[in-house]
């Protein structure tokens, strides 16, 4: 089930320029579906929390950095680095620097 994905896509479709943009949009949707809220990009964590992607989220098509917080107020950094045909996806919990990452071949999914 994909509740909310169509709405998010409709809100962001004019911003989508590359296949990696679409991948980041999907990852963002998945995080928000799990209860995370977006609080900014890059070093900015000043947002109050939103299910929408912030303005400028894809201003650099080789590096995407989006900040989130969970329902307990813990903050996370989602980073996607483009390396050729691959996207290295990393999620870092800021509190204790625990992270998880995966490398995806973008054309296998988009």
DAFEN-V678839 format. One line per field, one symbol per residue. burial: + if it has 24 or more other C-alpha atoms within 12 Angstrom, else -. A space follows every 50 residues. Layout:
burial=???
//
This chain:
burial=----+--++--+--++--+++++++++++-++---+++++++--+---++ ++++--++--++++++++++----++++++++----++++++-------- ---+-+----
//
